[in-house]
């Protein structure tokens, strides 16, 4: 029996790998393809006592396998979102944040292809 998560648009979900969690907002679930269209919010690195937060609200949307996401708990997300500064218009994208997102996605994808537990 194939049980897919029942995510709703606007719901916050997480991709977890190692000590890092990518928190995203669901835009749409593409059930026919088993994909989830998400909008990145932040990347939290839990290697320190206080998590290091990278603001990804200006990053590109992702299409990712829906079965790799988990619903994020309100109690974990509220404290992280409260650490983000108010969003201000930017002339260009934050390349450091984009590089961190790309690195996380690359490592997660590589681990899933190698059959490693996520």
N, C-alpha and C positions, 0 to 999 in steps of 0.2 A: 504494500500500500504506500503510495507516494503522498506524503503530507507536506504541502507547501505552506509557508507562513502566510497569514492573512493580513498583510500590511495595508494601511489606508493612506491616501494622500495627506501630507502634512505630518504624518507620524515620524518621530525621530527613531532611527535605527543605528546600529553600530556594526562595523567590521572590526573584529579584534584579531590582532596578530602580535605575538610576543608581548612586550610591555606597552604597546601602542594601540589606541582605539581611534578609529575614524568615525566620528558622529556625523550623520547625514540626515537630511529631510527627504522623505519619500515624495516624489513627484507623481509617479505612476508605476504600477506593477504590470509588466507585460507577461501575463500568464501563459500565453501560447508559446513563448520562447523561454520561460523560466528566468526572466530577467527583471531587475528592479532599476528603474530610472531614479537616481537620487541626486540631490544637491548637497555638496559638502558644506559642513558648518565649521568643524574644528577637528584637529588632530591632537589627541592627548597622549603625552609620553609619561608613563607612570614609573620611570626608573628612579625618580627622586621622591623624597617625602611629600613634596607638593608637586602635582603634575605640571609639566611644561605644556602650555597651550599654544597651538599655532592656529591663527584665524584663517579659515579657508572659505569664508563667505563669498569671495570674489573668484574662486576657482571654478573650473569647468565642471559641468554635470558629468555623472558617470552612469553607464549601463553595466550592471554587474550581476552575477548569478544570485538570485533571490535567496537560495538556500544557505548562502554564506553570511547573511545578515542575521542579527538578533534584535529583538525590540529593546530599546534603551529604557532604563527605568527613570522615572521622573527624578528620583532622589539623586541619581548620579549625574544627570544632565543639567539640572538647575544650577548646581554649584559651579559647573564648568562654564555654562553659558554666561553666568553672571561675571565671569572674569574677562569676557570680551568687551572691548571698548565700543562705544557707539560707532556705527558704521558711517564713514565719511566718504564722499566721492574721491576717487583716486584717478590721477592722470594715466597711470599705467598699472599693470598687475604686479603683485608682490612676488618677485621671482624666487625668493628664498622659500616662501610658503608653497609655491607651485612645485619647486624641486622636492620639498619634503613630501608632498602628496604623491608626486610621481615615484619617488623612491619607495614609499610605503606600498603603493599599488603594485609596483614591480616585484617587490619582495613577497607580497601576499600571493600574487599570481604565480610566481615561481614555486612557492611552497605548495600551492594547490596542485600544480602540474607534477611536482615530484612526489605527490601522495603524502606529504607531511600533514600531521594533525594541526588544524587551525584552531 
